[in-house]
Amino acid sequence: MSIKFLQTSKVAFVFIILYIVNDNCASSQLLIGAKAGAQVGWVSFDNKENNDFFKLTPVPGYNVGFVSSFRVKKRFFLQTELNYSRKGKMIEGKLDQLLENRVTNHFLNVPITYKVHFKGSAGDREFKWNVGFGPDLGYWLKSKGTLVSSELEENDIEKLLYQVNFKYDPNLHNTNEMYIENVNRFQLGLNFSTGMVFEPIGGAIIMLDLRYEMGGTLFAKSDYGQFPGLYDYKPPMKIKNNILQLSLAYLIDTKISESKKGKRMKLKEK
């Protein structure tokens, strides 16, 4: 299956989801709230030969954001989010034993998840759980990293702290920057989720969500980034993000809020 076909399929799926939203949102139950969570991220190489030269290690991160979820049908919900996500990657060398490139990537993500809810029970207590999937739209804000290598040690540099520059210019030679040519700052991927829904007294809804985000867009069209003055190491840029995320969301049912507001107004009128 070609990369172009996968990207076309993801875009088509987004339009289908937006059509469902437009057709049903007027009459749907709407939940809104905030979320936060922890995550672990890693990257995968598009060129599998890089695995012979580099070792990839998962890196912890976190995410915070806003959530809206509305009922499409009886058991079906469409959940959209706007999240700030701190993702990372860790690349170590297999040939250069000193090589260690630790990077922190900052993203804005808009996951759109179509969820199906089910009822379960544990003894006398009932609970709800769900499964879902959908597209994940992302925008790469900025990155910074720390590099250690044998070449740096030979030049009496313990470690290099650097920023990622998305605007490559061959005339720029800042030693504290890593340049990427033909970068893909807009990212498209897929997310798969499962979770539990709790409805404590008072109308609030608490959602515990476990999600896997699978990157579909390469970081750049160019094979490698560049460090001015360094020749032994060029970081691979044909890579994709992968995230395993656990988050907690606190939501309010707007219809319940509106009904309570209506009752208060009637009491004032009396």
SULLIN-V489115 format. One record per backbone hydrogen bond with DSSP energy under -0.5 kcal/mol. NH is the residue of the N-H (numbers start at 1). CO is the residue of the C=O. If there is no record, write none. Layout:
((NH & CO) (NH & CO))
This chain:
((6 & 2) (7 & 3) (8 & 4) (9 & 5) (10 & 6) (11 & 7) (12 & 8) (13 & 9) (14 & 10) (15 & 11) (16 & 12) (17 & 13) (18 & 14) (19 & 15) (20 & 16) (21 & 17) (22 & 18) (23 & 19) (24 & 20) (25 & 21) (27 & 24) (28 & 24) (28 & 25) (31 & 69) (32 & 252) (33 & 67) (34 & 250) (35 & 65) (36 & 248) (37 & 63) (38 & 246) (39 & 61) (40 & 244) (41 & 59) (42 & 242) (44 & 240) (46 & 238) (47 & 238) (48 & 46) (50 & 47) (51 & 48) (52 & 49) (53 & 50) (54 & 50) (55 & 92) (57 & 90) (59 & 41) (61 & 39) (62 & 86) (63 & 37) (64 & 84) (65 & 35) (66 & 82) (67 & 33) (68 & 80) (69 & 31) (70 & 78) (71 & 29) (72 & 76) (73 & 76) (77 & 115) (78 & 70) (79 & 77) (79 & 113) (80 & 68) (81 & 111) (82 & 66) (83 & 109) (84 & 64) (85 & 83) (85 & 107) (86 & 62) (87 & 85) (87 & 105) (89 & 103) (90 & 57) (91 & 101) (92 & 55) (93 & 99) (94 & 53) (95 & 53) (97 & 95) (99 & 96) (100 & 148) (101 & 91) (102 & 100) (102 & 146) (103 & 89) (103 & 101) (104 & 144) (105 & 87) (105 & 103) (106 & 142) (107 & 85) (108 & 139) (109 & 83) (110 & 137) (112 & 135) (113 & 79) (113 & 111) (114 & 133) (115 & 77) (115 & 113) (116 & 131) (117 & 75) (118 & 129) (120 & 127) (122 & 125) (125 & 122) (127 & 120) (128 & 197) (129 & 118) (130 & 195) (131 & 116) (132 & 193) (133 & 114) (134 & 191) (136 & 189) (137 & 110) (138 & 187) (139 & 108) (140 & 185) (141 & 106) (141 & 139) (142 & 106) (144 & 104) (145 & 162) (146 & 102) (147 & 160) (148 & 100) (153 & 149) (154 & 150) (155 & 151) (155 & 152) (156 & 153) (157 & 152) (158 & 156) (160 & 147) (161 & 159) (162 & 145) (162 & 160) (163 & 176) (164 & 143) (165 & 163) (165 & 178) (166 & 164) (168 & 166) (168 & 180) (172 & 169) (177 & 174) (178 & 163) (179 & 226) (180 & 165) (184 & 219) (185 & 183) (187 & 138) (187 & 185) (189 & 136) (190 & 214) (191 & 134) (192 & 212) (193 & 132) (194 & 210) (195 & 130) (196 & 208) (197 & 128) (198 & 206) (203 & 200) (205 & 251) (206 & 198) (207 & 249) (208 & 196) (209 & 207) (209 & 247) (210 & 194) (211 & 245) (212 & 192) (213 & 243) (214 & 190) (214 & 212) (215 & 213) (215 & 241) (216 & 188) (219 & 237) (219 & 239) (220 & 237) (221 & 182) (222 & 181) (225 & 235) (226 & 179) (228 & 177) (228 & 226) (230 & 227) (237 & 223) (238 & 223) (239 & 237) (240 & 44) (242 & 42) (243 & 213) (244 & 40) (245 & 211) (245 & 243) (246 & 38) (247 & 209) (248 & 36) (249 & 207) (250 & 34) (251 & 205) (251 & 249) (252 & 32) (253 & 203) (254 & 30) (254 & 252) (257 & 253) (258 & 254) (259 & 255) (260 & 256) (261 & 257) (262 & 258) (263 & 259) (264 & 260) (265 & 261) (266 & 262) (267 & 263) (268 & 264) (269 & 265) (270 & 266))
